[in-house]
Amino acid sequence: MDIIGNGSVVIREFNKADIEKLAAYANNRKISVNLRDAFPHPYTVDDAKSFIDMVDKQLPKTFFAIEYNGEYVGNISLSIGSDVYRKGAELGYFIAEPFWGKGIATSAIGLITEYAFNRFDIIRIHAGVFEFNRASQRVLKKCGFVKEGVFKKSVIKEGKIYDEIRYAKTI
Ligand SMILES: CC(C)(COP(=O)(O)OP(=O)(O)OC[C@H]1O[C@@H](n2cnc3c(N)ncnc32)[C@H](O)[C@@H]1OP(=O)(O)O)[C@@H](O)C(=O)NCCC(=O)NCCS
């Protein structure tokens, strides 16, 4: 993938220079609490190394780094569906806490959505947001994703049960 975007926010492939920052930024409960348990907490340098090794082997790549003014600030990913869901993909993302509120997630989701609909044979992208994550719901709405429904009591996170809210964009 070439670098996508030409403003202050771009999406690009990961490289080994991202490991230290990824480990530092990802090691934050305010991030992990919003993500699946597969996202470790605490998040160590070894976790960051394993993740970047995994992405390095991916073909085609669907996990990308987000840069803001030339600096690594977060991750964004697609997970293409299989079987009858193969025309869709699930979106995942986080932005490092020092960079919240600058419109970075909104720009990055716009970029990856356009890239994904062009690059992959998909017609739908969705995201599942835990009910308490107001910022992510706002971002998806700003990006033109439509609230499709509520999966009642579908998530257990840190021992508590929550609803998941599904947002999607289709072409
Ligand atoms: C959710 C997240 C990606 C947002 O990133 P960001 O770069 O700060 O997002 P943006 O700046 O593009 O937009 C944030 C929007 O949410 C709003 N917002 C922030 N906190 C909010 C809250 N508690 N309630 C309601 N809206 C909120 C902001 O005001 C802004 O909307 P606005 O432009 O209308 O003012 C970031 O907070 C994050 O990484 N969180 C942890 C991981 C995560 O939640 N990932 C997504 C899982 S579905």
The ligand as an ORCA input file, in Angstrom:
! r2SCAN-3c Opt
* xyz 0 1
  C     -12.767      6.810     19.839
  C     -11.465      7.430     19.354
  C     -10.909      6.573     18.224
  C     -11.734      8.842     18.839
  O     -10.552      9.353     18.258
  P     -10.372     10.935     18.021
  O      -9.245     11.112     17.064
  O     -10.283     11.635     19.327
  O     -11.771     11.286     17.316
  P     -12.170     12.651     16.585
  O     -11.349     13.757     17.152
  O     -12.119     12.413     15.119
  O     -13.701     12.813     16.989
  C     -14.129     12.632     18.342
  C     -15.554     13.081     18.460
  O     -16.122     12.476     19.622
  C     -16.605     13.482     20.489
  N     -16.483     12.995     21.845
  C     -15.355     12.777     22.556
  N     -15.680     12.304     23.773
  C     -17.033     12.201     23.814
  C     -17.963     11.781     24.794
  N     -17.550     11.345     25.994
  N     -19.287     11.816     24.490
  C     -19.712     12.249     23.289
  N     -18.863     12.677     22.307
  C     -17.548     12.647     22.578
  C     -15.729     14.672     20.181
  O     -16.341     15.868     20.638
  C     -15.667     14.582     18.654
  O     -16.877     14.966     18.043
  P     -17.061     16.475     17.418
  O     -16.052     16.584     16.309
  O     -18.472     16.504     16.965
  O     -16.764     17.443     18.531
  C     -10.412      7.527     20.506
  O     -11.013      8.174     21.604
  C      -9.902      6.173     20.943
  O      -8.933      5.668     20.403
  N     -10.562      5.574     21.953
  C     -10.148      4.277     22.501
  C     -10.252      3.130     21.498
  C     -11.603      3.051     20.840
  O     -12.601      3.438     21.422
  N     -11.626      2.496     19.619
  C     -12.869      2.305     18.895
  C     -13.553      1.055     19.329
  S     -15.153      0.902     18.541
*
